[in-house]
Amino acid sequence: MALAEADAVARHAIRVRGAVQGVGFRPFVYRLATTLGLVGSVRNDADGVLIEAQGDAAALERFERRLRDDAPPLARVEHVESTPQALAHDAAFAILDSRAGRVTTAIAPDTATCADCLAELFDPGDRRYRHAFVNCTNCGPRYTLTRALPYDRASTSMAAFALCPQCRREYDDPADRRFHAEPNACPRCGPTLALVDAEGQPIPGDPIAATIERLRTGAIVALKGLGGFHLACNARNASAVAALRARKQRDAKPFAVMASDLDAAQRWVRADAAAHALLRSPERPVVLLPLRADRPDALEGVAPGLHTLGVMLPCTPIQALIAHEAPDLLLVMTSANPGGEPLVVGNDEALRRLHGIADALLLHDREIVARGDDSVVRVGADGAPRFVRRARGYVPRPIRLPRAGPAVLATGAWLKNTVCLTRGDEAVLSPHIGDLGTAATCDALVESVDHLCRILDVQPQAVAHDLHPDAFATRFALAYAAARGLPAIAVQHHHAHVAAVAAEHGHRGPLLGLALDGVGLGTDGHAWGGELLRVDGAAFERLGHVAPLPLPGGDAAAREPWRVAAAVLHRLGRGGEIAARFADQRAAGAVAQMLERDVRCPLTTSLGRWFDATAALLGVCTTQSYEAEAPMRLEALAAGAACAEDGLEALVTIGADGILDPTPLLARLADERDAARGAALFHDALADGLARWVAQAAAATRLRRVALGGGCFLNALLTARLVPRLETLGLDVLEARQAPPNDGGLALGQAWVAIATLAQGD
């Protein structure tokens, strides 16, 4: 009998990898082991979580299975490796101190306040009643307050706050949901709120109540959040919205709003079950949703000319308190930064950089270590999110690559910059950094690189960058590589777009790529942007491109769509109409002459410019106050219109040289009087032409898989028209899901191409 009992006892060393620190994984392991009668230990270390478990073999098997199946809600268990060990003499199961070392584990993203913490926040009898920093192992800040791993309080910005005896008991008790919740605190020992005026002088009274009072009376208030400040105002107060636009120098770019709850949100937008799930998810992104048809103009100035509205629900305790105590308020919530600059994160910085923008600032004294803007998503046809911007709630969640490789730093693009760092078979994208048009944003790129390298404990072995020699991201990459003696690998822009989609889907080997965007430098030195490629890891072949358009005035044409429309009129032999048709543009006559003489009219194959030209010809948008305004307004018009026109094949032609030409389509639209109908026809005919183009390439190459990349695929209508057509033709379509299809995901593709390039030299 004794021998049988001994044979039934086993001991395993169990390694758990993934996002398993700071998410309540150790107390979960402790409780599970104790319930199953196991002895041993669990600890955090640089590789994740290490468990020594001993007991009945059947119980041990159940234990290992439940490590995956029953993990805490914020945990992401990626690998569980179990190795038999010699039996030991543990008296119980214990949680041991963390062990340092070279980091291979991950830190969880910041998440929204959980239901248990909200219950305490609103309970007058609870000691955390109205405590604006309530959190537990199932919610709260992670990435934005962490300086290094392993994830312990001493490595976070909470190190400055000593735990009171009650919080210390929670922190030390494995049975408590705040066991080793590193941001744990209460009103006695944690961070504090303060409302100050624009000069930094304290405003008396309760900070939350005083903030609400000012928002109700039309003030603009800067609210410190998880990864930076928001600028908030009453979205239903047109004067306040106009003042915010004027002070932030943001003429028409849409604002997002925060509703107090789902019911409040649905007074303004239509949201199905998939949207509900996203709005209420722990990530709490801004979700782009269709405006209700019966209230298209109710929020004057918030999202002018668009058919969607970016909506979020409260994410932080501060936001939850405002929503709870003023449920009727619908707030504009926009990134707190002067135009084109990085998100404001520090208190002194906020007082300086937001002076003249914010009337008051709601501050707290917990330092933000890493910037983290709001993530922005739309709902895909399958109900899953499609990223417009990937940041808070999702960063630094790794994207699994098709294979492991050397550590690569990729520096992204000039617009919508993010950087990417790989570690083994993981790629970690930084939060959204922004357009690299200011020194401050360039500095933010450098800070993001430093933070990612530190928190992942990675020293890059190669650097990837865009072809454009003048972009700061390229110059930084070359200098970084030279200073460390690393190889620098240039990756063509549209190759990177396709590679990013292939990488996140785990695809290896050749495939077709449809890369459609505004602009990217081609290997021939010209501006590309409508490309049909054959991509195979480090190599690509250009199979075709969109018919080139001249850009009269060069870069000015990207800001002024009427110039591209003038180029189309010139191509149609109607150049004599340009001056009269665009009489409100002082340069119209000069542009007509430039086109006639072919002076300062560089060519581009950008599909984005064809969108611009169409918007201008239809009178939808002749000048842009923000990037992609014309295509977004065009999509908004088309979304509400029907188009039932035959003969679409004649409107977008495909030449024997592989050139896709929408010129006949724009000839048809140049005199269209119904702008909405014209916009709908443009989307339908373009989707039809693109599908036929890809199908021809698939037949010629015998490749049946196509990856869709580039900013044009943020256009939900075009994507919804194109993807079913491609699938009907028997093609396997890969869309961007874990990263944005635009330049916000470009660094992922650069990194994957660099890994493939380095593999060729092995």
NORJO-V878142 format. One record per helix or strand. SS is the DSSP state (H for helix, E for strand). FROM is the first residue (numbers start at 1). TO is the last residue. If there is no record, write none. Layout:
# NORJO-V878142
ss=SS from=FROM to=TO
ss=SS from=FROM to=TO
This chain:
# NORJO-V878142
ss=H from=2 to=7
ss=E from=9 to=19
ss=E from=21 to=21
ss=H from=25 to=35
ss=E from=39 to=45
ss=E from=48 to=56
ss=H from=57 to=69
ss=E from=76 to=84
ss=E from=93 to=95
ss=E from=99 to=99
ss=E from=107 to=107
ss=E from=111 to=111
ss=H from=115 to=121
ss=E from=136 to=136
ss=E from=139 to=140
ss=H from=143 to=145
ss=E from=146 to=146
ss=H from=153 to=155
ss=E from=156 to=156
ss=H from=157 to=160
ss=H from=165 to=172
ss=E from=193 to=197
ss=E from=202 to=202
ss=H from=207 to=216
ss=E from=221 to=224
ss=E from=229 to=234
ss=H from=238 to=248
ss=E from=256 to=259
ss=H from=262 to=265
ss=E from=269 to=269
ss=H from=273 to=279
ss=E from=286 to=291
ss=H from=293 to=295
ss=E from=308 to=313
ss=H from=317 to=325
ss=E from=331 to=335
ss=H from=347 to=353
ss=E from=360 to=364
ss=E from=376 to=379
ss=E from=385 to=389
ss=E from=399 to=405
ss=E from=408 to=410
ss=E from=417 to=417
ss=E from=420 to=429
ss=E from=434 to=434
ss=H from=439 to=456
ss=E from=462 to=466
ss=H from=472 to=484
ss=E from=487 to=491
ss=H from=493 to=504
ss=E from=511 to=521
ss=E from=527 to=536
ss=E from=539 to=546
ss=E from=549 to=552
ss=H from=556 to=559
ss=H from=561 to=571
ss=H from=575 to=581
ss=H from=588 to=597
ss=E from=601 to=604
ss=H from=607 to=617
ss=H from=629 to=639
ss=H from=648 to=650
ss=E from=653 to=654
ss=E from=659 to=661
ss=H from=663 to=669
ss=H from=675 to=701
ss=E from=705 to=709
ss=H from=711 to=714
ss=H from=716 to=728
ss=E from=732 to=735
ss=H from=743 to=760
